[in-house]
Amino acid sequence: MRYAIEAWAPEYGASAGGIDAEVIEPTAMVERSIEIPEERWAPITPRVPAPACIAFVDGISRVDAQVWISEESGDMRPGLCATYAAGAVLCDGTARVADPRVHRGLFTSSGAAKPISTSHAIYEVRPSAGGMEELSLAVVERMRALEADVARAVTGADLIVLDGLLWGRADIAQAVGYVKSHHTPYLPAELNALVSALQPGERTPLFLVKTTWTRFSWYMRLPGGSGHPWSGVVRCEASPDLDPQQASALADATTAGLPAFASSRHKDARAPANLYPIGGLERELRRRAGDSQLLLRGLLSAARAATN
């Protein structure tokens, strides 16, 4: 395989863009009288103990280099050498990282692509269509699939918290999606006022969201917000395969359990929503992913050797 590696860091490359696991969703249909009739909505304080063991699952992805692969026709096809990883943190009175997995791939639509082996890593071919932006999305999809594999392998947890949307992972038992950002409005203004009035450890009633997929959802507030009306508010998702009573019990367990893991502003700029186990897992996965500059130098050396 004849190929060239961009000689500068990927963040300065040609339109690779950032990798963002969050999805801005299409207009949603929302059913609000699922747990409580809409006209009687009020904050809910769970009267249940926190789960004894919570597993937090998250992943990271990083573009190590942009690649241009020569086709027999003389055309050049784009590619991305990327690292993606996922793991879990089990919290049951202690906290320990479980099942960390680090994968690397050459994402490209080129039919001439072959694995790239360097002195530090091997990038297996991950066939993917499109240009740099589509290839970046393909990296995210692989990372999300890896997160789901890790979550399905978790044993002994009473609750599994998946950082991000539950989309594509709703089959995982006792799993909730944990969404920190609020790109899409789901409630009318009068119910958003209820969200703003939530106290730490309280949640909204359940509502059912229907877009290209369906899930139960609710808002809850963590302690340690900055005073902004939605500071410390996160949205959680649960499988539509649950009945409303099961979804309600899962929402109560989540709301009872997560406040203990809310981060502090002096330790995390994304506090309190970036929970301590998730932040710690991200740091550990980045460490295991290796030094990006070292990997880039290895890729440049491999490309020079391939042309000699």
C-alpha positions as a printed Julia matrix, in Angstrom:
308×3 Matrix{Float64}:
   0.0    0.0     0.0
   1.3    3.45   -0.94
   0.19   6.15    1.44
   1.19   9.46    2.97
   0.66  10.76    6.51
  -0.1   14.42    7.17
   3.06  15.82    8.75
   1.21  18.03   11.25
  -0.98  17.27   14.22
  -4.48  16.05   13.24
  -6.21  19.04   14.87
  -4.55  21.27   12.22
  -5.42  18.97    9.33
  -7.85  19.31    6.46
 -11.41  19.38    7.73
 -11.19  16.31    9.96
 -13.03  18.29   12.59
 -13.63  17.25   16.15
 -15.17  13.98   17.2
 -18.33  14.46   19.21
 -20.33  11.57   20.55
 -23.38  13.71   21.23
 -26.11  13.78   18.6
 -28.39  16.74   17.84
 -31.68  14.98   17.37
 -34.59  15.63   15.02
 -37.86  17.05   16.32
 -39.22  14.74   18.99
 -42.72  13.57   19.82
 -43.05  13.49   23.61
 -45.66  11.75   25.75
 -45.68  13.39   29.17
 -48.48  11.61   31.05
 -46.52   8.39   31.51
 -45.89   8.27   35.25
 -48.01  11.22   36.42
 -50.66  13.13   34.43
 -49.03  16.2    32.9
 -51.27  18.62   34.78
 -50.08  17.14   38.1
 -46.33  17.18   37.41
 -44.24  17.97   40.49
 -40.66  17.22   41.6
 -40.1   13.64   42.77
 -37.78  12.8    45.67
 -36.94   9.07   45.55
 -37.62   7.15   48.75
 -35.26   4.3    47.9
 -31.65   3.55   48.9
 -28.83   4.19   46.46
 -27.79   1.08   44.45
 -25.12  -0.95   46.22
 -22.97  -1.27   43.08
 -23.0    1.17   40.16
 -20.98   0.65   36.98
 -20.04   3.75   34.99
 -19.15   3.08   31.34
 -17.52   5.58   29.01
 -15.22   5.78   26.01
 -12.76   8.13   24.33
 -11.71   8.56   20.71
  -8.83  10.42   19.1
  -7.56  10.94   15.58
  -3.83  10.15   15.58
  -3.18  11.1    11.94
  -4.79  11.84    8.62
  -3.82   9.5     5.79
  -3.92   9.73    2.0
  -3.91   6.37    0.24
  -2.9    5.98   -3.44
  -5.33   4.02   -5.61
  -4.28   2.13   -8.75
  -6.21   4.73  -10.75
  -3.92   7.43   -9.39
  -6.59   8.9    -7.14
  -5.9    9.6    -3.49
  -8.42   8.39   -0.9
  -8.6    9.95    2.59
  -8.24   7.97    5.77
  -7.94   8.44    9.52
  -5.65   6.56   11.85
  -7.59   6.68   15.1
  -7.49   5.31   18.63
 -10.71   4.52   20.47
 -11.13   2.99   23.9
 -13.79   2.11   26.46
 -13.97   0.78   29.98
 -15.98   0.69   33.17
 -15.57   1.89   36.75
 -17.29  -0.27   39.38
 -18.3    1.63   42.52
 -19.44  -0.44   45.51
 -17.8    1.37   48.4
 -14.52   1.33   46.51
 -13.87   2.36   42.91
 -11.94   0.25   40.42
 -11.43   0.33   36.68
 -12.73  -2.82   34.98
 -12.25  -4.2    31.47
 -10.41  -1.29   29.79
 -10.12  -1.89   26.05
  -8.0    0.12   23.59
  -8.4   -0.37   19.83
  -6.81   1.36   16.85
  -8.0    1.5    13.28
  -7.34   2.85    9.8
 -10.72   4.25    8.74
 -10.97   4.64    4.97
 -13.03   3.75    1.91
  -9.91   2.84   -0.08
  -9.91  -0.64   -1.56
  -6.11  -0.56   -1.49
  -5.94  -0.11    2.27
  -3.92  -2.52    4.38
  -3.07  -2.45    8.11
  -0.4    0.07    9.09
   2.18  -1.32   11.49
   4.49   1.03   13.36
   7.04   0.56   16.13
   4.37   1.54   18.64
   1.01   0.31   17.32
  -0.9   -1.49   14.57
  -3.85   0.2    12.86
  -6.19  -2.44   11.45
  -8.33  -1.51    8.45
 -11.86  -0.38    9.37
 -13.71   0.01    6.03
 -15.73   3.23    6.17
 -17.4    5.37    3.52
 -17.07   9.08    2.88
 -14.64  11.91    3.45
 -12.93  13.08    6.61
 -16.13  14.14    8.39
 -17.87  10.83    7.71
 -14.75   8.95    8.77
 -14.74  10.87   12.06
 -18.33   9.74   12.64
 -17.3    6.16   11.87
 -14.7    6.39   14.64
 -17.43   7.51   17.06
 -19.66   4.62   16.01
 -16.86   2.13   16.69
 -16.26   3.72   20.09
 -19.95   3.52   20.98
 -20.05  -0.13   19.92
 -17.02  -0.8    22.12
 -18.74   0.94   25.06
 -21.76  -1.31   24.55
 -19.55  -4.41   24.5
 -17.96  -3.35   27.78
 -21.35  -2.63   29.35
 -22.74  -6.02   28.3
 -19.76  -7.69   29.98
 -20.36  -5.97   33.34
 -21.47  -8.36   36.1
 -22.72  -7.71   39.6
 -23.88  -4.11   39.09
 -27.32  -2.93   40.22
 -27.15   0.03   37.82
 -25.08   0.67   34.67
 -24.59   4.32   33.71
 -23.58   4.85   30.07
 -22.16   8.31   29.42
 -24.19   9.73   26.52
 -27.33   8.67   24.73
 -28.73   5.17   25.24
 -29.29   4.89   21.47
 -28.23   1.48   20.15
 -27.64   0.16   23.67
 -31.16  -0.07   25.1
 -30.95  -3.87   25.33
 -28.44  -3.71   28.21
 -30.15  -4.69   31.48
 -30.25  -2.06   34.24
 -28.64   0.5    31.92
 -29.39   4.2    31.72
 -28.04   6.79   29.32
 -26.55   9.83   31.04
 -26.75  13.04   28.97
 -24.95  16.14   30.27
 -25.78  18.6    27.46
 -29.18  19.9    26.42
 -29.21  20.45   22.66
 -32.84  19.46   22.12
 -35.88  20.82   24.01
 -38.29  18.08   25.09
 -40.71  19.92   27.38
 -42.93  23.0    27.04
 -42.04  26.19   28.91
 -44.25  25.51   31.93
 -42.63  22.12   32.53
 -39.15  23.5    31.89
 -39.9   25.82   34.8
 -40.34  22.68   36.92
 -36.93  21.46   35.78
 -35.41  24.8    36.82
 -37.03  24.43   40.26
 -35.65  20.95   40.95
 -33.56  20.63   44.11
 -30.48  18.37   44.29
 -31.61  14.75   44.47
 -34.98  15.44   42.83
 -36.2   14.39   39.4
 -39.05  15.09   37.03
 -41.7   12.51   36.25
 -40.98  10.2    33.33
 -41.74  11.19   29.77
 -41.53   9.08   26.6
 -39.43  10.48   23.75
 -40.05   9.35   20.17
 -37.66  10.4    17.41
 -35.99   7.85   15.15
 -36.02   5.69   18.27
 -38.01   5.58   21.5
 -36.94   5.76   25.17
 -38.13   6.78   28.61
 -36.46   9.92   29.91
 -36.36  12.21   32.94
 -34.39  15.18   34.26
 -32.64  15.2    37.62
 -30.47  17.7    39.47
 -27.09  17.01   41.0
 -25.68  18.95   43.96
 -23.03  21.62   43.46
 -24.53  23.68   40.65
 -23.4   27.26   40.01
 -26.78  28.97   40.41
 -27.81  28.96   36.72
 -31.4   27.6    36.51
 -30.24  24.41   34.76
 -26.83  24.09   36.4
 -26.42  20.55   37.65
 -29.41  19.32   35.62
 -28.8   16.16   33.58
 -31.13  14.03   31.5
 -31.3   10.26   31.79
 -32.73   7.65   29.42
 -34.07   4.14   29.92
 -35.1    1.34   27.59
 -38.6    1.49   26.05
 -38.81  -2.28   26.64
 -39.4   -1.58   30.34
 -42.92  -1.1    31.59
 -43.6    2.3    33.22
 -43.3    0.85   36.76
 -39.88  -0.63   35.97
 -38.75   2.61   34.33
 -39.95   4.57   37.37
 -38.0    2.29   39.73
 -34.87   2.68   37.57
 -35.3    6.47   37.55
 -35.62   6.49   41.36
 -32.5    4.33   41.78
 -30.53   6.56   39.42
 -31.64   9.76   41.15
 -30.82   8.29   44.56
 -27.41   7.0    43.49
 -25.77   9.59   41.24
 -25.6   12.69   43.51
 -22.84  11.04   45.57
 -20.6   11.07   42.48
 -21.15  14.7    41.41
 -17.86  16.48   40.76
 -16.69  19.78   42.26
 -15.84  22.89   40.25
 -12.3   23.16   41.62
 -11.54  19.65   40.3
 -13.5   19.54   37.04
 -14.56  22.41   34.79
 -17.6   20.36   33.76
 -18.8   20.01   37.36
 -21.07  18.81   38.71
 -22.37  16.92   35.67
 -19.1   15.18   34.77
 -19.29  12.55   37.49
 -16.05  11.64   39.28
 -15.97   8.01   38.04
 -16.51   9.13   34.45
 -13.85  11.82   34.63
 -11.38   9.39   36.2
 -12.15   6.74   33.6
 -11.58   9.23   30.77
  -8.15  10.09   32.17
  -7.22   6.43   32.54
  -8.34   5.61   28.98
  -6.36   8.54   27.58
  -3.29   7.29   29.45
  -3.76   3.82   28.01
  -4.31   5.27   24.52
  -0.69   6.42   24.51
   1.09   9.62   23.59
  -0.42  11.1    20.43
   2.82  12.75   19.29
   4.76   9.5    19.7
   2.13   7.65   17.66
   2.21  10.34   14.96
   5.99  10.07   14.71
   5.67   6.3    14.4
   3.16   6.67   11.58
   5.38   9.17    9.75
   8.34   6.78   10.04
   6.26   3.86    8.76
   5.08   5.91    5.79
   8.64   6.91    4.88
   9.76   3.28    5.13
   6.91   2.16    2.86
   8.04   4.52    0.09
  11.7    3.4     0.16
